[in-house]
Amino acid sequence: MKVAVIGCTHAGTAAVKELTSQHEQLDITVYERNDNVSFLSCGIALHVGGVVEHAESLFYSSPDELAELGANMRLKHDVLEIDSTNQTIVAKNLVTGETVYDTYDKLIMTTGSWPIIPMLPGIELNQIELCKNYHHAQTIIKKATDAKRITVVGAGYIGAELVEAFEAYGKEVTFIDSADRILNKYLDRSFTDIIENELTDRGIRLELNQTVQSFTGVDGNVTQVVTDKGTFETDLVILCVGFRPSTELLKGQIDMLPNGAIIVDDFMRTSNPNIFAAGDSCAVYYNPARTHAYIPLATNAVRMGTLVGKNLLAPTIRYQGTQGTSGLRLYDLNIASTGLTEDAAPFFGLEVTSTTVQDAYRPEFMPTAENVQLKLVYETTTHRLVGAQIISKVDLTQAMNTLSVAIQNDMTLEELAFVDFFFQPHYNKPWNLLNQAALQGMNELTSERV
């Protein structure tokens, strides 16, 4: 059986490793337009900030490894056309210019995503950069060295980590976003207020609730970012405004969401039985909202890629969906979330209630007992848990992994309140923080009824 894998970052790498370990008889060909595989782009800010010394360490696999496992690696090959009816592929060798024709029995679409590039006046100027792959990382490091003023557009995780890294190197940093607060897709206001205060205390300039309209420059290099509220001098701009799925090759041939994200079933099959898909090119089943959504995360990608490998020849193991669980460290703040925020829930048609606990994470008789803020979001009528957030100076982010399991299994506020957790004064209180938050939510509901 001939298997073609299009794209090889996280999902593609995971699929190839699984397939080669389980099915030696398969003829697997990988098409990848870059000269590398498996780059962890989430580590770019760590590299920029000097935490990770060498960007090469952000790869966890290599073309040589996949070739040794039995895959035919066609690097620097850009796939130009896929004909799903005749099961053919047309690609271009980016080194020689040669056109390559191939066929497949099963196609694995792991083309990932690409940064959204706003088509604004001046976007073609030099010193306006993207942040996605290994080559972007090298470019950012090189150009940031001589830049005094750096502007980051887009206040998600990548943008937030970059502004921290740039500020640590003594740069004048401006952080711009169209939303009225940073990290609004992951955290509610009582959490983002804490982070924003930390950033502004460090001298980072927050310019929120405004839209970039153009870029201006001198001698081909960007010198200003122009928004609907002001003009900001800059030497370097990093665009972090989000990602869109790279699925144009199959447009009109398989079912997709309006944004182009491929819809797959529980076994990673698309609407065409001979085409599987995984990773950032796909929509995922979002358990809190009980619908498909576009949530590009490396964690989703590696799980989905592995499931492609396990289900390619026969449906074997179902995908369990995702909660979009994610974490972040900024300065000395440890931050994580899972599921829906209270603000986002109405957009998915959910009526929710929340409860927030602020308390010492362990007994006050201990030498230190840092405060922590934990929020639970749950359906108002059923009390089904649909989201949670945490922030503290001590690392308690694993609590969000626990709550991810709770959300995935449709646990309620009442069930969480009495889950068995250990107690040890070094780590927590007799009532675990998760129990405590759920009990507080129950008590608040009782008070409302009285």
Secondary structure by P-SEA (a helix, b strand, c coil): cbbbbccccaaaaaaaaaaaacccccbbbbbbccccccccccaaaaaaacccccccccccccaaaaaaacccccccccccccccccbbbbbbcccccbbbbbcccbbbbccccccccccccccccccccccccaaaaaaaaaaaccccbbbbccccaaaaaaaaaaaaaccbbbbbbcccccccccccaaaaaaaaaaaaaacccccccccccccccccccccbbbcccccccccbbbbccccccccccccccccccccbbbbbccccccccccccccccccccccccccbbbbbbcaaaaaaaaaaaaacccccccccccccccccccccccccccccccccccccccccccccccccccccccccbbbbbbbbbbbbccccccccccccccccccaaaaaaaaaaaacccaaaaaccbbbbbccccccccaaaaaaaaaaaaaaaaac
